[in-house]
Amino acid sequence: MKVLVIGSGAREHAIVRALTLDPTVDAVVAAPGNPGIAALVPCEALEGGMADADAVLEVARRYEVDLVVVGPEAPLVAGLADAVRAAGLACFGPSSAAAVLEGSKAFAKEVMSSADVPTGRALVCTTVDEVDDALGALGAPHVVKDDGLAAGKGVVVTDDRDEALAHGRACLDKPGGRVVVEEYLDGPEVSLFCICDGQHVVPLAPAQDFKRVGEGDTGPNTGGMGAYSPLDWAPAGLVDDVVARIAQPVVDEMHRRGTPFVGVLYVGLALTVRGPRVIEFNVRFGDPETQVVLDRLRTPLGRLLMAAATGRLDELEPLRWADEHAVTVVVAAAGYPASPRTGDVVTGADAAEAAAAEAGAYVLHAGTVRSADGSLVSAGGRVLSVVGRGATLAQARERAYAAVDGIGLDGSHHRRDIAEKAERGEVAVPVAG
């Protein structure tokens, strides 16, 4: 089969890489891609952006692709998958109606309520006074979320009521702004990607990501600064429990509503003393968890995604996984996440890739472009995602950080503690006592 991947980040680089390793995939093309992806497969520009259905379909037809895989959330919410399917092509990604699960946190809470899915209490607010009342009702720590898409940075978790209120006010100042104030859910967080074909659910291996910009989980939320998989500390039966109590009921509810969910249902969980509780849903592969999950997947990715896109997940054999551990560390630009600086030259990425490949590590491009003279320069907040794999978590961490240390980017920063607590056996799931 031939596959077109829409997107330009490290998530899409990981997807493209996995597809090129699939013997059932004859060719892969990306649009718009990035310099790292371009080293693997052809990349095509999309003049109107990733939500430009006409441009996407032109590329798909020119390359005679069999499957379109949509990476980012914005084009999904805008209806790109609908246009691709209407043109008669298989598409891995939800319709615009189903993508509202990520496009509106208030809608996601409504679906969870209808499907009896365990989650925290939440209050939807449209005025500053309502936000203020909700903060008082739910108490600290305060969790304030922009109802709409915010690239992973629309959430503030703080004990400071003034900071929470200020974030709520900023969200409400947007056109049609709404805010969701939620109960704080304590306990370690887990990301579980569930592949869905509208009726059936196939879970991938769980991962844990690190959203805060600073070590020790300090500073503002980001799109994600690193991740690792597997989670040796996770309770036995966690994945089966999440599928049975959360993912399958949501897929069933979306099907009942006439908006079947096809694609990735990303379930963000907190493992609380009361059991798993949903923090959020996304409708696409998460970044940076995708990097470590796909690194460990041994079932051919193209076959899996095509089965989901064509309603045949129930025909697949059980997924196969490597026993190895994987860790990814994000190299971020100066000023990220508040005001990332772009245009800085990235050095050592190619050399780090070549050296690291022999040592069980590799570099995925996130926010990079080639300048007029061919230099690699930063073009986003998260610039590179460096993946290390090893027989143990410690070995995977060591290999990832060794590769990171070979990369130069003026003013860049990264966390040195990705998966550190897990390596030391310090991640604990709360138990009722």
N, C-alpha and C positions, 0 to 999 in steps of 0.2 A: 504493500500500500504506500501511497504518498501522503505526507502530512504537512499542513501549514500551521505554524505556531504563531499566534498573535501576541506581541509583547516585546519588551526591551530590557528587562531586568535580570537579576541573578536567578529568579524563579524560572523564567523562560530559558535561560542558559542551561539550567539543570534539566528542564524538560527536554530541550533539544538534545542535550548530551545523552540522556537516557534513551531517547528515540533512535539516535544513531547507533546505539548498541543493540537494538532490537532486530534480529534477523528477518522478521516479517515486514519490516519497514524498508522500502526500496529507496526512498528519497525524502528529505525534509527540507522545507524552506521556512524562513522566518520573516515576519514583517512587524515593525521595522527592524527588529534585532538590535545588536550592539557589536562592538569590535570583537568581543570574545566569541559570540555566536557566529560572526562572519568568518572566523577561522575554521568553523566546522561545516557550515552550510551556507547556501546563497541567502542573502538578505535583500528585501525589497522595501523601498520607502513607501509610506502612506501619507500622501500630501495633506489629506484632510484629517489625519490623526487615526487612532486605533478604532474609533467608533464610526469611521467612514465605511459603511457597508459596501458601497459601490467599488471603492478602491480595494477592499479586502476580496470581494468576489472577482474582480479583474485579475488579481494575483492568483487566486485559487483556480480560475479557469485556465490561465496561461500555463500554469504548472500541472494542470489536470490532477489536482489533489483529490484524495478520497475522504479525507478527514480534516476538519478545521478544529484546532484546539485554542480556545481563548484564555489567555493568562490573567490579565488584570480585571478588576471588578467594574471599573467605570464603563467600558464598552459593553459589558454584560448587562448592566443596569440600563444602558442606552438602547438595548435591543439588538446587538450585533448577532447573537445566536439565532434570534428569530429570523433575521434576514438571510442568514446562511442556510438555515433549514428550508425557508421558503423557496430558495433557489435550487433545492433538491440535493444539497450536500449534507453529509453527516457532520454533526457539530458536537463537540464536547464542551458543554457550558450551558447554564440554565437560560431559559427565556427571560425577558425583562420582567414579566409578572412573577416568576419564581425568584429572580435575583433581588426582589424587594426584601427578602430575608436578610440581606446585608445592607441594602439601600435604605432601610428604615428599621432602626432598633425597636421602635414602638410596634411596628408590624411583627417583627420577630417575637416580641413578648406576647402579642396577641395569639400567634400561631402556637407558641409554647403552652399558653393557657388552654387553648382548645385541645391540644394533644396531650395534656396532663404531663408535661415535661418538667422535671425539677430545675428550678432556677431561682434567683434571688428576687425579692420584692422590688417593684419598680413603679415610679410615678412619672407620667409624661407631662411636660410643662411647656406652656407657650408664652408665659410672662415671667418677668423677674420675680414678682411676688410669689408666683407658684413655685419657682425654684427655691426661694427662701423658705417657704413653708415645707417643701419636700425635704430640704436639708435638715430642718428641725425634726421632722417626723421620722426620718430614717437614721439620723445620728451619724457620728463620725466612726471610722474614716468615711469621708464623703466620696462618692463615685458619681461623676457628672460626665455624661456622654452626649456628644453631638448626635442628633438622630440620624443624620445623613452620612454620606461617605466622607471620610477624612484621612484616608491613606494611613490608617493605623495611629493617627496622632490626635484624634478628636476626643480623647478620654483624659480626664484628670482624676487622680486618686490622691486625696490629701486630708490631713487633719485640720487644715486651715480653712475655716468657713468662708472667710473673705476671698481666698483664692478660688474656692469652689464656685462661689457666687459670680466672681469675675469671669470665670470660664463659661458659666451658664449664660451670662449676659452677652459674651462675645459670640456664642453659638446662636443666640436669639436674634442678634443683629444681622445675620445672614438672611437673604430673601427666603421667606417661608420657614424660618428657623424654628426648630423644636428641640427640646432637651429631654433626655431621659435621666432621671436621678435614681440610682439603684442602691440597694442594700449591699454593703461590702461583704464579699465572700472570702473567708480566710482559708488557708491551706494551699499546698503546692498546686501550680497550674499545669495543665496537660493540653496539648493540641492533638486532636485526632481527625485525620482526613478520612471521610467516608465517600467512596465512589458510588454514585447512584445512577440508575437508568430510568427513573420515574416510578419504579415499584420496588426494585431490589437494592440492597445496600451491601457493599463489600468494604470493610474497614482496612485501612493501611496500618502500619505500625505507629504507635504513639510517639510523640516527641515533646520536648519542652523547649520553649524559647525564652529569650530575655529581652523584655520590652524597654526597661529603663536604660537611659543613656550611660549612667555611671556604674562603676563597680559597687558591689554590695546592694544592687537594686536601688540606686539613688538617682535623683534628677528626673527630668521630664520623660514621659513616654515617647517612644520612637516607633518606627515601623518594625523594629526588631534588630538586636545587636549580635545575635548568635543563637545557636540551637544545638541539641544533641539527641541521639537516639541509638539504642533502645533505652527504656527507662527501667533499669533493674530493680528500682525501689517501688515500682507501681504495684498495687494489689493484684493478686491473681484474679483473673476473670474480669478485669476492668473493661477491656475492649468489648467483650460480649455483653456486659452490663450496659455500656453506653449505647451500643447498637440497639439493644432490646428496649431500653427505657427512654432513649432520646432520638437517635438518628432514624430508626424505622418508624416510630410514631410521627415524626415530622414529615417524612417522605409520604407516609400514608395520608396525613392531613392535607398536604399540598396536592396530592392526587385527588382527594375527595373534593377539594375546592376547584378542580378543573385546571390547575396550574402545576402539572407534574414537574418534579425537580430532576433534571438531568445534568450531571457534572459532579463537582466536588462540594460536598457539604462539610465545611470546616467547623468542627465543634471545639470551641474554646471552653475548657472546664476548670473549675476549682474543686479539688478533692477536700471537701469540708468534713467536719465531724459528723454531719448528717448524710454524708455520701456525696457522690458527684453532683455538681450543680453547674448549669450552663452560664458562662459569662457572656459569650457572644457567638453568633454564627457568622461565617463568611461563606461566600458562594464560589470560591476559587481556591487554588492551592495557596497556602500561606508562605510568606517569605520572612524569615529564612528557614523554616522547618522543612520546606520542600527539598532543600539542598541535602539534608541528612537522610530524610525518608527515602528519596529516590536513589540515593547512593547505596542503600541497603537492599532495595527491591531487586529480586532476581527474576521474577516473572516479567516477560517482555511488556514494556509499557504501552506500546502501540496497540497490541492486542487487547489489553485491559481497557484503554480509553475508547477504542472502537466498539467493544462489547457494550460499554455504558451508553455510547452515543446511539446505538442501534437496538437497545432494549434487550440485550442478550447476556446480561451479567450472570444470570442463573445457569448459563451453560459453561461458565469458566471453571477450571480446576482450582483448588485452593492456592492462594498466593504463596510464593516461595521467597524466603528472606535470607540474607547473609547473616551469619552469627557475629560478624564484626561490628564494632562501634563506629559511629561517625559523629564528628563535631564540626560545626562551621562557625567561623569568626568573621564578623562584618568589619571592614575597614571603612570608616566614615570620614566625610570631608570636614574641614575646619568650619566651626559654627553650627554643625548639625546637632539637634534637629531644628533649632529656632530659625537660623538664617545661614544655610550651608553655602559655602563659597565654591564656585565652580571655576574651571579653566586652569587648574593647577596640573602640572605635568606629573604623571604617574610613572615611576621608574621601578625596574626590577620585577614587574609582574610576569613578563615572559620568561625571565631567568628563573623566577621563583616557581613558575609552572613547570619548567623543564627539570629543575632540580628536585622539586617536590614530587613529581610523578613517580620517580624511582623510590621515593620514601613514603608512598601512600598518602599523597596530598595533591590537591589541584586547586586552581583559581577560577572562580566564576565571576564574570563581569556584571555589574549592576548599573552604576551610573558612570559610563565612560563613552567617549567619542574619540575619533582620530582628528587631529588638527590638520591644517593645510599642509604642514611639512611631514605628516605621518606620525607625529608624536601622539602617545596615548595621554588624554587629559580627562580630568574629572568633569562630570556633567550632571551630578545629582548629589543628594545627601549621603546615601549609601553607595560607595564607589565600587567596592569589591567584596566578594564573599569567598572566604578561603576554607576549603573542606579538607579535613584530615580523617583518615580511617585507620583503625588498628584493632588488634586482637583484644585489647582492653580499652576502657575509657581513657585511662592515663596515657596510653600510647597514642590514641587518636588526638587527644588534646596537645600532646607534645609535637606531633607532626603538623597539626594545624598552625600552632604558634610559631614553629620554626619557619614555615612558609610565610607567615605574616611578617616576621622579622626581616625577610629579604625584600620587602616592598617599601618603596619610598614615595611619600606624598606629603608635601609641605602642610603642616598644621593638622594632619589627620589624627584621628584617635580611634581606639578600639578598646573593648573590655578585655582584661586579662583573666577574668574569673568565670568565663563561660564553662559550665559543667563542673566547676571546681568543687562545689558542695556535694554533688553526686559522686564525684571521684573519691571524696573523703567519707562517703556514706552518711552524710549529714542531712539528707532530705527525708523528712518524716511526714507521714500521712496521719492527721489527727484522728484519734480514736475516742469514742464516747466513753466517759469514765464516771 
